[in-house]
Amino acid sequence: MHIRQRSSSLNAIHQSQRSQQSPVNLEDPVYAPLLGDQVDIGWSRSEQIPVITDGDSHSIVMPGEQSPLTLRGKAFEPKGLHFHSPSEHLVHGKSYPMEMHIVHQNEQDGSRAVIGVFLDGAGESGSVSDRAFSSLLDSLEKGGKSLPPTDLLPRESHKFYRYEGSLTTTPFDENVSWMVLKEPIHLAPETLARLKEERGHEAREVQELNRRHILANFRETV
């Protein structure tokens, strides 16, 4: 409770100075069917992520050897990934058990792009996704393994929400392009519980949308 209160106070300070903060509640998006033509995640199964932590026991470093994320013709190099529990973004006011953030950065101007992926415990042990995240956790514990980055994405990654926001951790820098995938990753309940325990960051509170618009390249059926 005290951690959440301190976080709220810090958020209030930054809220008074900035107007494009993240995360947000993803609801009533504007349908933009051409968004998919502007985005290319770029990964393939032939690539591998060496599993390396940055020493804080939470974040996973991506050395930048993977293909970049291309957004509106601009390349963003992968830098790392981390997890929040519960999810930071909401969908129509509802949260998921976890959310993964894959952080990218443009080498020329320093701007960032983040892919957000929801995770839940509705999967089965032994599925492709469940094996991938179990291997990820084992490698972080024991070291010495790589895995295809595509295994860390849901089977359908072509539907997504888009908006402009900020980092959700200190220093809450803005100028961050967000792409939050609609389809969650389904893990076995025991894998999700282990991921929460070993890698789960605290979630930041939802921020005001202000004058921004949420876009989506799919039609919502609520």
N, C-alpha and C positions, 0 to 999 in steps of 0.2 A: 504493500500500500504506500509506503514512504517513497519507494522508487517511482511509482506512478505520479505522486504529487510533485516530486522534484522535476520530473519530466514535463508535467503540465505547466509548471512555472517557467521553465526554460522555453517551452513552446510558445507561451504567451508573449514573451519578450520578442521572439523572432516573428510571431504573427503580426505584431505591431509595426514591424519594419518591412515585411515582405507580403506579397499577395498571391504568390504561385507556389504554395507549399504542398507537400505530399505526406501521407497518402490521402486519398479522397474516396468518397462513396461513389461507385460506378453505377449510375442509374440514368435513365432517360437519355441514352446516347443518341447523337445525330448519326443517321445511317450514311456512311460514306463508302460506297462499294469499290472505289478506286484506290482505297488505302493499301490494299494488298499489293498493288503494283509498285508501291513506294518502299516496300520493306523486303529485305532478303537476309534471313538469319545466317545463311551461308555455310553452316556446318554440314559435314558429311560423316558417314560411319567410318571412313578411312582415317579420320583424324582421331587423336587421342589427347586426353587431358592428364598430364602428370599430377597426381594428387599431392598438393603441397599446402600446408597451412601457413598463415602469416604470423603465427606465434601467439594469437589471442584466444586460441582454442575454438573459435567460431568461424572465421572467414577462410575461404579456400582460394588460393592464388591461381590464376590462369596466366601462364607465362607469355601469352600473346602469340603463340605459335598457331592458334586456331584461326580459321577464316574470320574476317571481320563481319560485324553487323552493318548492313548498308541501309541507310534511312534517307530517302529523298536524294539518292546519289552521293551521300556523304558517308565515309567509312568510319566506323567506331571499333576500336580494337578491344577484345575481351580482356578484362583485368582481374575479375574474381567473382565469386558467388558466396552468398550467405543466406541464412534462413531466419524468419521471424515467426513467433508463435504467441497468439493466434495470428492469422493473416492481418496485414496492415490495411490493404484495400478491402473495402466491403463491396458486395454486389447487391444492389437494392436493399441495403441496410443489414445484410447478413455476412458473417465472416466464415472463412474456412479455418480448419485447424492449424494450417501452416501456409507460409508463402516463401518462395525462393526468389531472390533477386540476383540476376546475372548482370553485373555492372560492366559497361563498355565506355571507352573514352576516345575522343578524336585527338590524334597526336598533334595536330596543328593549332587548334584554338582551345583545347582543354575541355570542351563541352562534353557532356555525358549522355548516354542513352542506357536505359535499364529495361530488361525484360523481366516482368513479374509472372510467376507461375504458382498457381494454387496447388496445395496438396491436401488430400484427405485420407482417411483410413478405410475406404470402401473397396480396396483391392484384395488380391489373393497372394499368398506367399508363393514365390516361384515365378510370378509374372515377369516380363521383361523389365518393367519399371521397378518392381520390388527388388529384383536381383541387382539392378544397377545401383540403387540407393543403399542396399545392404553392402555391396562391394565398396561403395564410396566410404561408408562408415568404417568398414574393416581396414581399408587402405589408410584412412586418417589415423587409425589406432596403431597399425603395424608398419605402414609405409611401404614404398617400393612397388606401386602399381599405377597403371594408367587405365582410362576407360573412354569409350567414344562419347563425346559431348551430346550427340543426338539421343543417347539413352536417358539423358536428364530432361528431356522434353516430352510432353504428352504426345500421344499418337497423332492427334490432330492439333497442329500448331498454327494453322492458317487463319483462324478466327481470333480477333483480338480487339481490345479497347485501346485508344490512343489519346493522350493529352500531354500538356506541358506542365512540369512540376519541379520538384526539388529532390535532393537527397532526403532520406528519412532519418538519418543519423547526423550527429554533429559533423560539420558546421551548418547543415541544412541548406547547402548551396542550391540556388535555383539554376535555370538554364539546363534542365534535365528533361530529355524526351522519354516519356514512358510508353511502353507497349505491354499491356497486361493480357495474357492469353485467357481466352474464354474457357477452354477445356482444362480441368484440373488433372493432376497426376494422382492415380489411385494406388496407394500403398497398402500392404497388409497392416492391420492394426498394431502388431508388435513392432514392425519396422518404423511406423510413424511415431510410436511412443519412444523408441530409441533415438530417432532423429530429434525429437523435441528435447529429450533429456541431454543429449550430447552437443547439439548444435543450435538450439533455439535462442535467438535474440528476443528481447522484449519488443513488443509492438508499440509504435507511436500512435497517438490518437489521430482519428480522421480530422482533416483540415477543411476549412471553408473553401468551396469551389470559386467563390467570388465571380469574376466575369468570364471565367474560362468555360469552354465547352468540352464535353466528353464525346469522342467520335468512336464509331465501331464499323468494321467492314462486314457486319452481318446484321440481319434484322432480328431484333429481340422478340421472343414470345414469352411473355410473363403471365 
